[in-house]
Amino acid sequence: MRALFRRDPLGVAAVIIAICAIGAAVLASPGAPEPVPAVRPPTSPASAELARCRNLGEAGGADADCHAAWAESRRRFFGVGDPS
């Protein structure tokens, strides 16, 4: 083995570069992937209705219950007519 390295210094350089590249790749690689947070089920009837409307997609635009749920959501968010 020693005779091989004396005869081929370019081979030694290639081995050292390969070892450094592998080490750098191992150090730069991300660890374990972060867990994806679980989707919690809606806790209120209003949230459940909004989730149902969201899952309807474009069909939710023609659903009267969705229009009512969106209006209630806007009223709660913006506080329109809420004295507090």
C-alpha positions in Angstrom: 0.0 0.0 0.0 2.8 2.4 0.9 4.5 1.7 -2.5 1.2 2.6 -4.2 1.1 6.1 -2.6 4.8 6.8 -3.4 4.2 6.0 -7.1 0.9 7.9 -7.5 0.7 11.2 -5.6 -2.3 12.1 -7.8 -4.1 9.1 -6.5 -3.4 10.1 -2.9 -4.8 13.6 -3.6 -7.9 12.1 -5.2 -8.5 9.9 -2.2 -8.1 12.8 0.2 -10.4 15.0 -1.9 -13.0 12.2 -2.0 -12.9 11.8 1.8 -13.2 15.5 2.4 -16.2 15.7 0.0 -18.0 12.8 1.7 -17.3 14.5 5.1 -18.7 17.8 3.9 -21.8 16.1 2.5 -22.4 14.3 5.7 -22.0 17.5 7.8 -24.2 19.6 5.4 -27.0 17.0 5.2 -30.1 17.8 7.2 -30.9 15.7 10.2 -34.2 13.9 10.6 -37.1 15.6 8.9 -39.3 17.8 11.1 -42.6 16.1 11.9 -45.6 17.5 10.1 -48.1 19.0 12.6 -51.3 17.0 12.8 -54.5 18.7 11.6 -56.8 19.2 14.5 -60.5 18.7 13.9 -62.7 21.8 14.2 -63.7 22.6 17.8 -66.8 24.6 17.1 -69.8 24.1 14.9 -68.9 27.3 13.0 -65.4 26.0 12.4 -66.8 22.7 11.2 -69.1 24.5 8.8 -66.3 26.6 7.4 -64.2 23.5 7.0 -67.0 21.8 5.1 -67.3 24.9 2.8 -63.6 24.9 2.2 -63.7 21.3 1.1 -66.5 22.0 -1.3 -64.2 24.2 -3.4 -66.0 26.2 -6.0 -69.3 24.5 -5.2 -69.3 26.4 -1.9 -70.0 29.6 -3.7 -73.5 28.3 -4.6 -74.2 27.0 -1.1 -76.5 29.2 1.0 -75.2 27.7 4.3 -71.6 28.5 3.2 -72.6 32.1 2.5 -74.2 32.3 6.0 -71.1 30.8 7.6 -68.7 33.2 5.8 -70.9 36.2 6.8 -70.8 35.0 10.5 -67.1 34.5 10.3 -66.5 38.0 8.9 -68.8 39.5 11.6 -66.9 37.7 14.3 -63.5 38.7 12.8 -64.2 42.3 12.1 -66.5 42.8 15.1 -69.2 44.5 13.1 -72.1 45.1 15.5 -70.2 43.7 18.5 -70.1 46.3 21.3 -67.0 44.8 22.9 
